[in-house]
Amino acid sequence: MKTSAAATCAATVLAIGAVLPACAGAIVGGRVAAPGAFPWLAHVSDYYGEYVAECSGTVIAPKLVLTAAHCVVDLETQRKRDPAGFRVITGNVNWTLAPRQVLRVHAVAVAPGFNELTHADDAALLILSTPTSAPAIGLSRGVHDASLEHAGTPASIVGWGDTRWGQREVTPELHDAETALQQSAWCRRNAPPFYASNQLCVIDPPAESTGTCEGDSGGPLIVERPAAEREEAQSIELGILSGGYGHCSTKRPSVYTRVDAVYPWIGSWLARLKTST
């Protein structure tokens, strides 16, 4: 995959039988997720020719998985990849082990505002051929979650990507780590080009010891909505991982597509599938 001059995308591309270093996977500086954690995470593989590209994603409805647009679009031709090449795995923090669901993809939808040069609106949906039994994660709609988006808000990064730059083996275990949202002005200085209207950026201050890498593309930026009248807090997906910088450097920020910026498009698909079932 090709990326913009500044950022590296976070998809892992493997040759069949071998792993190749690629554009921008598990979390750097993170920990192996506990069994049963993040039940709405989905491992996404795209088999094409002699290669397979790996990304992360989230279940948002029984037949919908949210991921990054650059995970499903050939950035050289700007064409969507063949849905038949995708495999989605849910149900286990280790995507190689049972119990798990291996699901085929019926269709691919790309956010209409996606720009392959700037990675604006870097979001896509995989429409599954059969439903997953995994639960759906809550999504940010902006108005209700504005208080969660201020600088310094603690957040979690999650994915199946590499744990270091240049890693040649796959990462079967899901990893997660802590990070924090940053001010838009800081993001514009440290993550150019940055567009506050549809992007968020995060880094782990002051240690700067965690970050994203190859294969984490499409994975969620997660915050906890306060419990309020509920007994437990609710996990909310604020962002979809679009890219990082500096060969998976934890000293540089990770950039996410704002879920609320593409929610009108996501919501139309949720409504369409709800009425068709």
C-alpha positions as CSV (number, residue, x, y, z in Angstrom):
1,M,0.0,0.0,0.0
2,K,1.1,3.5,-0.6
3,T,0.6,6.3,1.9
4,S,0.9,10.0,2.2
5,A,4.4,11.4,2.4
6,A,4.1,12.2,6.1
7,A,2.3,9.2,7.6
8,T,2.7,5.5,7.3
9,C,-0.4,3.4,7.1
10,A,-0.8,0.7,9.7
11,A,-1.8,-2.4,7.7
12,T,0.5,-5.5,7.7
13,V,1.1,-7.1,4.3
14,L,2.4,-10.6,4.2
15,A,3.5,-12.8,1.4
16,I,1.9,-16.2,1.6
17,G,4.1,-18.2,3.9
18,A,6.2,-15.1,4.9
19,V,5.8,-11.7,6.5
20,L,7.0,-8.6,4.7
21,P,7.7,-5.3,6.3
22,A,4.9,-2.9,5.1
23,C,3.5,0.6,5.4
24,A,2.2,1.0,9.0
25,G,0.1,-3.6,13.8
26,A,0.1,-5.3,17.5
27,I,0.5,-2.5,19.9
28,V,4.0,-1.3,20.7
29,G,4.7,-1.2,24.5
30,G,1.3,-2.9,25.2
31,R,0.2,-6.1,26.9
32,V,-1.5,-9.2,25.8
33,A,-5.3,-8.8,26.2
34,A,-7.0,-11.0,28.8
35,P,-9.2,-13.8,27.6
36,G,-12.7,-12.4,26.9
37,A,-11.5,-8.8,26.8
38,F,-12.6,-6.5,24.0
39,P,-15.2,-9.0,22.7
40,W,-16.2,-6.7,19.8
41,L,-12.7,-6.7,18.2
42,A,-12.4,-8.4,14.8
43,H,-9.3,-9.6,13.0
44,V,-9.4,-8.7,9.3
45,S,-7.4,-10.5,6.6
46,D,-7.5,-9.7,2.8
47,Y,-6.1,-12.5,0.6
48,Y,-5.1,-11.2,-2.9
49,G,-2.6,-12.9,-5.3
50,E,0.4,-14.0,-3.4
51,Y,-0.2,-11.7,-0.5
52,V,-2.4,-11.2,2.5
53,A,-2.9,-7.9,4.2
54,E,-3.9,-7.8,7.9
55,C,-5.9,-5.1,9.8
56,S,-8.0,-4.8,12.9
57,G,-11.6,-3.8,13.1
58,T,-14.7,-3.7,15.4
59,V,-18.1,-5.3,15.3
60,I,-20.7,-2.6,15.2
61,A,-23.7,-4.8,14.3
62,P,-24.1,-8.6,13.7
63,K,-23.2,-8.2,10.0
64,L,-21.1,-5.0,10.1
65,V,-17.4,-4.6,10.9
66,L,-15.9,-1.1,11.0
67,T,-12.3,-0.8,9.8
68,A,-10.1,1.7,7.9
69,A,-10.7,2.5,4.2
70,H,-7.0,2.0,3.3
71,C,-7.4,-1.6,4.5
72,V,-10.0,-2.3,1.7
73,V,-8.9,0.0,-1.1
74,D,-6.0,-0.5,-3.5
75,L,-4.3,2.8,-3.1
76,E,-2.7,2.5,-6.5
77,T,-5.9,2.0,-8.5
78,Q,-8.3,3.6,-6.0
79,R,-10.6,0.5,-6.4
80,K,-12.2,-1.5,-3.6
81,R,-10.7,-4.9,-3.2
82,D,-12.7,-8.0,-3.9
83,P,-15.0,-8.9,-1.0
84,A,-14.3,-12.6,-1.6
85,G,-10.7,-12.1,-0.5
86,F,-11.6,-11.0,3.0
87,R,-11.8,-13.2,6.1
88,V,-13.0,-11.8,9.4
89,I,-12.3,-13.6,12.7
90,T,-14.2,-12.9,15.9
91,G,-14.6,-14.6,19.3
92,N,-11.1,-14.9,20.6
93,V,-8.3,-12.6,21.7
94,N,-6.0,-15.1,19.8
95,W,-7.4,-15.1,16.3
96,T,-5.6,-18.4,15.5
97,L,-7.3,-20.5,18.2
98,A,-10.8,-21.9,18.8
99,P,-13.4,-21.0,19.9
100,R,-13.7,-18.4,17.1
101,Q,-15.9,-17.5,14.1
102,V,-14.4,-17.3,10.7
103,L,-16.6,-15.1,8.5
104,R,-16.8,-14.2,4.8
105,V,-17.5,-10.8,3.5
106,H,-20.5,-10.1,1.1
107,A,-19.7,-6.5,0.3
108,V,-17.3,-3.6,1.1
109,A,-18.4,0.0,1.6
110,V,-16.0,2.9,1.8
111,A,-16.8,6.3,3.5
112,P,-17.7,8.7,0.6
113,G,-15.3,11.3,1.8
114,F,-12.2,9.1,1.9
115,N,-9.2,10.8,0.4
116,E,-6.3,8.4,-0.3
117,L,-3.7,11.2,-0.1
118,T,-4.7,12.8,3.2
119,H,-6.5,9.8,4.7
120,A,-9.4,12.0,5.5
121,D,-12.5,9.9,6.4
122,D,-10.4,6.8,6.5
123,A,-13.2,4.4,7.3
124,A,-14.8,1.4,5.7
125,L,-17.4,-1.3,6.5
126,L,-17.3,-5.0,5.8
127,I,-20.7,-6.4,5.3
128,L,-20.6,-10.0,6.5
129,S,-22.2,-12.9,4.6
130,T,-23.4,-14.4,7.9
131,P,-23.8,-12.6,11.3
132,T,-21.2,-12.8,14.0
133,S,-22.2,-13.7,17.6
134,A,-19.8,-11.1,18.9
135,P,-21.3,-8.1,20.6
136,A,-21.2,-4.6,19.1
137,I,-19.1,-1.7,20.5
138,G,-20.8,1.6,21.2
139,L,-19.9,4.4,18.7
140,S,-19.3,8.1,19.3
141,R,-21.9,10.3,17.8
142,G,-20.3,13.6,18.8
143,V,-22.9,15.4,20.8
144,H,-23.2,12.9,23.6
145,D,-19.5,12.3,23.8
146,A,-18.0,15.8,23.4
147,S,-16.9,15.7,27.0
148,L,-14.7,12.7,26.3
149,E,-12.8,14.3,23.5
150,H,-10.8,16.9,25.4
151,A,-7.0,16.9,25.5
152,G,-5.7,14.6,28.2
153,T,-8.6,12.2,28.1
154,P,-7.3,8.7,28.8
155,A,-7.9,6.1,26.1
156,S,-7.0,2.6,25.0
157,I,-5.4,1.5,21.8
158,V,-6.1,-2.1,20.7
159,G,-5.0,-4.3,17.8
160,W,-3.3,-7.4,16.4
161,G,-0.4,-5.6,14.7
162,D,3.3,-5.8,15.2
163,T,4.9,-5.2,18.6
164,R,8.0,-3.7,16.9
165,W,9.0,-2.2,13.6
166,G,10.2,-4.8,11.0
167,Q,8.6,-7.7,12.8
168,R,8.5,-10.7,10.4
169,E,6.2,-13.0,12.2
170,V,2.4,-12.6,12.7
171,T,1.0,-11.5,16.1
172,P,-1.8,-14.0,17.1
173,E,-2.6,-12.3,20.4
174,L,-4.6,-9.2,20.7
175,H,-2.7,-6.4,22.5
176,D,-3.8,-3.2,24.2
177,A,-2.2,-0.2,25.9
178,E,-3.0,3.2,27.4
179,T,-2.7,6.5,25.6
180,A,-4.2,10.0,25.8
181,L,-5.9,12.4,23.4
182,Q,-4.0,15.5,22.4
183,Q,-5.0,19.1,21.6
184,S,-5.7,19.8,17.9
185,A,-2.9,22.5,17.8
186,W,-0.4,19.9,19.1
187,C,-1.6,17.4,16.5
188,R,-1.2,19.9,13.7
189,R,2.4,20.5,14.7
190,N,3.3,16.9,15.3
191,A,1.1,14.9,13.0
192,P,0.9,16.8,9.7
193,P,-1.2,17.0,7.7
194,F,-3.9,16.9,10.5
195,Y,-7.5,17.8,10.1
196,A,-9.3,18.4,13.4
197,S,-12.7,18.2,11.8
198,N,-12.3,14.5,11.0
199,Q,-9.2,13.3,12.9
200,L,-7.9,12.7,16.4
201,C,-4.3,12.1,17.5
202,V,-3.0,10.4,20.6
203,I,0.3,9.8,22.4
204,D,1.3,8.3,25.7
205,P,2.6,11.2,27.9
206,P,5.0,11.6,29.6
207,A,6.6,8.2,29.1
208,E,5.8,8.0,25.4
209,S,6.2,4.2,25.7
210,T,3.1,2.9,23.8
211,G,1.9,3.3,20.2
212,T,0.5,1.6,17.1
213,C,2.3,-0.3,14.4
214,E,1.8,-2.5,11.3
215,G,-1.6,-4.3,11.4
216,D,-3.4,-2.1,13.9
217,S,-5.0,-0.1,11.0
218,G,-8.8,0.0,11.5
219,G,-8.6,-0.8,15.2
220,P,-10.4,1.3,17.7
221,L,-9.5,4.2,20.0
222,I,-11.6,3.4,23.0
223,V,-12.7,5.6,25.9
224,E,-15.0,4.8,28.8
225,R,-18.3,6.7,29.0
226,P,-19.1,7.3,32.7
227,A,-21.6,5.0,34.2
228,A,-24.2,7.6,35.1
229,E,-27.3,5.7,35.8
230,R,-25.8,2.4,34.6
231,E,-23.9,0.0,36.9
232,E,-20.9,-0.1,34.7
233,A,-19.1,2.3,32.3
234,Q,-19.6,1.8,28.6
235,S,-16.8,1.4,26.1
236,I,-17.1,3.8,23.2
237,E,-15.1,3.9,20.0
238,L,-14.0,7.4,19.3
239,G,-11.6,6.7,16.5
240,I,-10.5,4.3,13.7
241,L,-6.7,4.0,13.4
242,S,-5.6,5.6,10.2
243,G,-1.8,5.9,10.5
244,G,1.4,6.6,12.5
245,Y,4.8,8.0,12.1
246,G,8.5,7.1,12.4
247,H,8.6,3.3,11.9
248,C,6.1,2.6,14.8
249,S,7.9,5.1,17.0
250,T,6.1,5.7,20.3
251,K,7.7,9.2,20.4
252,R,5.3,10.2,17.5
253,P,1.5,10.3,17.6
254,S,-1.0,7.9,16.1
255,V,-3.8,9.4,14.0
256,Y,-7.4,8.2,14.1
257,T,-10.4,9.0,11.9
258,R,-13.1,10.5,14.1
259,V,-16.1,8.1,14.4
260,D,-18.5,11.0,14.9
261,A,-17.3,12.6,11.6
262,V,-18.4,9.5,9.6
263,Y,-21.3,8.4,11.8
264,P,-24.0,9.7,9.5
265,W,-22.7,7.3,6.8
266,I,-22.3,4.5,9.4
267,G,-25.8,5.2,10.7
268,S,-27.3,4.8,7.2
269,W,-25.8,1.4,6.9
270,L,-27.0,0.4,10.4
271,A,-30.5,1.4,9.5
272,R,-30.3,-0.3,6.1
273,L,-29.3,-3.6,7.6
274,K,-31.8,-3.3,10.4
275,T,-34.7,-2.9,8.0
276,S,-33.5,-5.7,5.8
277,T,-33.5,-8.3,8.6
